[in-house]
Amino acid sequence: MTIPSPFALGATLYMPATRKDILDLVCGSRIPDLRSLVVCLEDAVAATDVDNALANLHGLLARLDARGGRPRQAPLLFVRPRDAHMAAVLNDWPLMKHVDGFVVPKLTLGTLPAWVAAASNPALCLMPTLETAEVYDPGAMVELGQALNASLARRIIALRIGGNDLMGCLGLRRDPARTLYSTPMAYVIPMLAGVMGAQGFALTAPVFERLATPCLLREELALDLAHGLVGKTAIHPSQIAPIQAALRVSREDLDSARRIASDTAPAVFLHNAAMCEPATHRKWSLNILERARWHGIRPEQENPADSTALEARDARLLPASM
């Protein structure tokens, strides 16, 4: 199987599986810029609605099958099961051939064996979510990373950081005037970036659930990128463009990355008034090139951290419903 690039995820939009209008999103006609979509059967679905949600998902996949599958340019499609038992049921649906993979909720070292057994279809990629109290323990994360590498690494696109659930473990909710990096996530995100990143895993950034502060979203995105995160969960279509604009690469970084990645690059050289050392910076350069491949180059006049045009556009989009 071919694992999609983690940089292909961009802004990942979550939608409850109970919605009746998912088909146009899945086929890419409703939000053309959408790169990845998760149909959620877990937290976004009440326990009383689970049967209805499963029936709705089956109907969605049947309609896709009748169309001959998703269009080539459609967003990546994932399903988030409620638990490993539900994943085992979905794993055996023939119609899951139209889905790229599972988002695994609340993965821990203790629940990993059940998920390995449940998600046995090798054609389904995986995105485990780190969102339980164990995440605060670096030792537990080292062990989990090692276990994932031993069992599922070749099927994992990225690990997702569940910021709201992690804050909930402490009885906290983000301050509407601050980014997650002004909360205990200022410890968790860098720790995960180091512990899991060093074991070869890409990580995606937590959701930004405040729709009325697009400037704060862009501030948080800059911090996400500074920690090496490759995408971000979106809860509303108005967040897709700012997230994917932030993922664009500056011309300066792209030029540096190309020089560093060159087979003829000197061992150490100066470029844009900065020391470049391919032995140290090669992995960074390859990540920049991959980001540019999926998200393009930032226009010279555009500063994603402070853009009047983006802010005005976001303000128009905020009242709209999905």
C-alpha positions as CSV (number, residue, x, y, z in Angstrom):
1,M,0.0,0.0,0.0
2,T,1.1,3.6,-0.5
3,I,0.9,5.8,2.5
4,P,-0.2,9.4,1.7
5,S,2.3,12.1,2.7
6,P,1.4,13.7,6.1
7,F,1.8,17.0,4.3
8,A,-1.1,16.1,2.1
9,L,-3.5,16.3,5.0
10,G,-3.6,20.2,5.3
11,A,-6.6,21.3,7.2
12,T,-8.5,18.1,8.3
13,L,-12.2,18.8,8.6
14,Y,-14.2,16.7,11.1
15,M,-17.9,16.0,10.5
16,P,-20.3,13.8,12.5
17,A,-21.4,10.6,10.7
18,T,-25.0,11.6,11.3
19,R,-24.9,14.4,8.7
20,K,-26.9,13.7,5.5
21,D,-24.9,16.1,3.3
22,I,-21.4,14.5,3.4
23,L,-21.3,13.2,-0.1
24,D,-20.5,16.5,-1.8
25,L,-17.7,17.1,0.7
26,V,-16.3,13.6,0.1
27,C,-16.4,14.1,-3.7
28,G,-14.6,17.5,-3.4
29,S,-17.4,19.6,-5.0
30,R,-18.6,21.5,-2.0
31,I,-15.2,22.7,-0.6
32,P,-12.7,22.4,-3.5
33,D,-9.7,23.3,-1.3
34,L,-10.4,20.6,1.3
35,R,-7.5,18.2,1.5
36,S,-8.7,15.7,4.2
37,L,-12.0,14.8,5.9
38,V,-12.9,12.7,8.9
39,V,-16.3,11.2,9.3
40,C,-16.6,10.9,13.1
41,L,-18.5,8.1,14.9
42,E,-17.0,8.9,18.3
43,D,-17.3,12.1,20.3
44,A,-19.3,13.9,17.7
45,V,-22.1,11.3,17.8
46,A,-24.4,10.8,20.8
47,A,-24.7,7.2,22.1
48,T,-28.3,7.2,21.1
49,D,-27.4,8.1,17.5
50,V,-24.7,5.4,16.9
51,D,-26.9,3.0,14.8
52,N,-28.2,5.9,12.7
53,A,-24.6,7.1,12.2
54,L,-23.4,3.7,11.1
55,A,-26.4,3.4,8.7
56,N,-25.6,6.8,7.3
57,L,-22.0,6.0,6.7
58,H,-22.9,2.8,5.0
59,G,-25.3,4.7,2.7
60,L,-22.6,7.2,1.9
61,L,-20.1,4.5,0.9
62,A,-22.8,2.8,-1.1
63,R,-23.5,6.0,-3.1
64,L,-19.8,6.4,-3.6
65,D,-19.6,2.8,-4.9
66,A,-22.5,3.5,-7.3
67,R,-20.5,6.4,-8.7
68,G,-17.4,4.3,-9.2
69,G,-15.6,5.7,-6.2
70,R,-14.3,9.1,-5.2
71,P,-13.0,11.5,-7.9
72,R,-9.2,11.6,-8.3
73,Q,-8.9,15.1,-6.8
74,A,-11.2,14.4,-3.9
75,P,-10.0,14.9,-0.3
76,L,-8.5,12.1,1.7
77,L,-11.3,10.3,3.6
78,F,-11.0,8.8,7.0
79,V,-13.5,7.3,9.5
80,R,-13.1,7.7,13.2
81,P,-14.7,4.6,14.9
82,R,-16.1,4.8,18.4
83,D,-13.8,2.1,19.7
84,A,-11.9,-1.0,18.6
85,H,-15.0,-3.1,18.5
86,M,-16.6,-0.8,16.0
87,A,-13.4,-0.6,14.0
88,A,-13.4,-4.4,13.7
89,V,-16.9,-4.3,12.2
90,L,-16.0,-1.5,9.8
91,N,-12.7,-3.2,8.9
92,D,-14.7,-6.0,7.3
93,W,-17.1,-3.9,5.3
94,P,-16.2,-4.3,1.5
95,L,-17.3,-0.7,1.0
96,M,-14.4,0.5,3.2
97,K,-12.3,0.3,0.0
98,H,-13.6,3.8,-0.7
99,V,-12.0,5.1,2.6
100,D,-8.3,5.9,3.1
101,G,-8.1,4.8,6.7
102,F,-9.1,5.1,10.3
103,V,-8.5,7.8,12.9
104,V,-7.9,5.9,16.1
105,P,-9.3,7.7,19.1
106,K,-7.7,7.8,22.6
107,L,-4.9,5.3,21.7
108,T,-2.8,4.1,24.7
109,L,-0.2,1.3,25.1
110,G,-2.9,-0.7,26.8
111,T,-5.5,-0.4,24.0
112,L,-3.0,-0.8,21.1
113,P,-3.3,-4.6,20.9
114,A,-7.1,-4.4,20.4
115,W,-6.6,-1.8,17.7
116,V,-4.0,-3.9,15.9
117,A,-6.4,-6.8,15.8
118,A,-9.4,-4.7,14.9
119,A,-7.8,-2.6,12.1
120,S,-6.3,-5.6,10.3
121,N,-7.1,-4.5,6.7
122,P,-3.7,-3.5,5.3
123,A,-5.3,-1.2,2.8
124,L,-6.5,1.1,5.5
125,C,-4.0,3.8,6.8
126,L,-4.1,4.9,10.4
127,M,-3.9,8.2,12.3
128,P,-3.8,7.4,16.0
129,T,-4.9,10.3,18.3
130,L,-3.0,11.1,21.5
131,E,-5.6,12.4,23.9
132,T,-5.5,10.6,27.2
133,A,-3.8,11.3,30.6
134,E,-0.9,9.0,29.6
135,V,0.2,11.6,27.1
136,Y,1.5,13.8,29.9
137,D,4.1,11.0,30.7
138,P,7.2,11.2,28.4
139,G,8.1,7.6,29.4
140,A,4.7,6.3,28.3
141,M,5.1,8.1,25.0
142,V,8.5,6.6,24.4
143,E,7.0,3.1,25.0
144,L,3.9,3.8,22.8
145,G,6.1,5.1,20.0
146,Q,8.3,2.0,20.2
147,A,5.2,-0.3,20.2
148,L,3.7,1.6,17.2
149,N,7.0,1.2,15.3
150,A,7.0,-2.5,16.1
151,S,3.4,-3.1,14.9
152,L,1.8,-0.4,12.7
153,A,4.4,2.1,11.7
154,R,4.2,1.3,8.0
155,R,0.5,2.2,8.0
156,I,0.6,5.4,10.1
157,I,0.4,8.7,8.2
158,A,0.6,10.9,11.3
159,L,-0.2,11.0,15.0
160,R,-2.9,13.5,15.9
161,I,-2.7,15.6,19.1
162,G,-6.1,15.8,20.8
163,G,-5.7,19.2,22.5
164,N,-9.2,19.5,23.9
165,D,-9.2,16.1,25.4
166,L,-5.8,16.6,26.9
167,M,-6.9,19.9,28.4
168,G,-10.0,18.1,29.7
169,C,-7.8,15.6,31.6
170,L,-6.8,18.6,33.7
171,G,-10.3,20.1,33.9
172,L,-9.3,23.0,31.7
173,R,-10.5,24.7,28.6
174,R,-8.5,27.2,26.5
175,D,-8.8,30.9,27.3
176,P,-10.5,32.5,24.3
177,A,-7.8,35.2,24.2
178,R,-4.8,32.9,24.2
179,T,-3.3,30.1,22.1
180,L,-2.9,26.6,23.3
181,Y,0.7,27.4,23.8
182,S,-0.2,29.5,26.9
183,T,-1.7,26.4,28.5
184,P,-0.2,23.1,29.7
185,M,-0.1,22.2,26.0
186,A,3.1,24.4,26.0
187,Y,4.6,21.4,27.7
188,V,2.8,18.6,25.9
189,I,3.2,19.7,22.3
190,P,7.0,20.3,22.4
191,M,7.4,17.0,24.3
192,L,5.4,15.0,21.7
193,A,7.2,16.8,18.9
194,G,10.5,15.6,20.4
195,V,9.6,12.1,21.7
196,M,7.4,11.0,18.7
197,G,9.2,13.1,16.1
198,A,12.5,11.5,17.0
199,Q,10.9,8.1,16.5
200,G,9.9,9.0,13.0
201,F,6.3,10.1,13.4
202,A,4.7,13.2,11.9
203,L,2.2,15.0,14.2
204,T,-0.8,17.2,13.4
205,A,-1.9,20.2,15.5
206,P,-4.9,20.3,17.8
207,V,-8.2,21.9,16.9
208,F,-8.7,25.7,17.3
209,E,-12.3,25.8,18.5
210,R,-12.8,29.6,18.6
211,L,-14.3,30.8,15.3
212,A,-14.5,34.5,16.2
213,T,-10.7,35.1,16.6
214,P,-9.1,34.3,13.2
215,C,-6.0,36.4,14.1
216,L,-5.4,34.2,17.1
217,L,-5.8,31.1,14.9
218,R,-3.0,32.4,12.7
219,E,-0.8,33.1,15.8
220,E,-1.3,29.5,16.9
221,L,-0.6,28.2,13.4
222,A,2.8,30.0,13.4
223,L,3.6,28.2,16.7
224,D,2.4,24.8,15.3
225,L,4.8,25.2,12.4
226,A,7.6,26.2,14.7
227,H,7.2,22.8,16.5
228,G,7.2,20.9,13.2
229,L,3.5,20.0,13.1
230,V,2.3,19.1,9.6
231,G,-1.4,20.0,9.6
232,K,-4.3,21.0,11.8
233,T,-7.7,19.9,12.7
234,A,-10.5,22.2,11.4
235,I,-14.0,22.4,12.8
236,H,-15.5,24.8,10.3
237,P,-14.9,25.6,6.6
238,S,-13.7,29.1,7.5
239,Q,-10.6,27.6,9.0
240,I,-9.5,25.7,6.0
241,A,-8.0,28.6,4.0
242,P,-6.0,30.1,6.9
243,I,-4.6,26.7,7.9
244,Q,-3.5,25.9,4.4
245,A,-2.2,29.4,3.8
246,A,0.0,29.1,6.9
247,L,1.4,25.8,5.4
248,R,2.7,27.5,2.3
249,V,6.5,27.8,2.2
250,S,8.3,31.1,2.0
251,R,10.5,31.7,-1.0
252,E,13.5,32.1,1.3
253,D,13.0,28.8,3.0
254,L,12.4,27.1,-0.3
255,D,15.6,28.5,-1.8
256,S,17.6,27.4,1.3
257,A,16.0,23.9,1.2
258,R,16.9,23.4,-2.4
259,R,20.5,24.3,-1.8
260,I,20.8,22.2,1.3
261,A,19.2,19.1,-0.4
262,S,21.5,19.4,-3.5
263,D,23.9,16.6,-4.0
264,T,26.6,19.2,-4.7
265,A,26.0,21.3,-1.6
266,P,29.2,22.1,0.4
267,A,29.5,20.7,3.9
268,V,28.8,24.2,5.4
269,F,27.8,27.4,3.5
270,L,26.2,30.7,4.0
271,H,22.8,31.5,2.4
272,N,20.4,34.4,3.3
273,A,22.8,35.4,6.1
274,A,22.4,32.0,7.8
275,M,24.7,29.1,8.2
276,C,23.5,26.0,6.3
277,E,24.9,22.6,7.1
278,P,23.4,19.7,5.1
279,A,24.4,17.1,7.6
280,T,22.2,18.9,10.2
281,H,19.6,20.6,8.1
282,R,18.8,17.9,5.4
283,K,15.7,16.5,7.1
284,W,14.4,20.1,7.5
285,S,15.1,20.8,3.9
286,L,13.2,17.7,2.7
287,N,10.2,18.6,4.9
288,I,10.2,22.1,3.4
289,L,10.3,20.7,-0.2
290,E,7.5,18.3,0.7
291,R,5.4,21.1,2.2
292,A,6.0,23.2,-0.9
293,R,4.9,20.3,-3.1
294,W,1.5,20.1,-1.4
295,H,0.8,23.7,-0.4
296,G,2.9,25.9,-2.7
297,I,4.9,29.0,-2.1
298,R,3.7,31.9,0.0
299,P,3.2,35.1,-2.1
300,E,5.8,37.6,-1.2
301,Q,3.4,40.2,0.1
302,E,1.4,37.7,2.2
303,N,2.2,37.4,5.9
304,P,0.0,34.6,7.3
305,A,0.4,35.9,10.8
306,D,-1.0,39.3,10.0
307,S,-3.1,39.5,6.8
308,T,-5.9,42.0,6.5
309,A,-7.2,40.3,3.4
310,L,-7.4,36.9,5.2
311,E,-9.0,38.5,8.3
312,A,-11.7,40.2,6.2
313,R,-12.4,37.0,4.3
314,D,-12.7,35.0,7.5
315,A,-15.0,37.6,9.0
316,R,-17.4,37.0,6.1
317,L,-17.2,33.2,6.4
318,L,-17.7,32.9,10.2
319,P,-21.5,33.1,10.2
320,A,-21.8,30.4,7.5
321,S,-22.8,26.9,8.5
322,M,-21.2,23.7,7.2
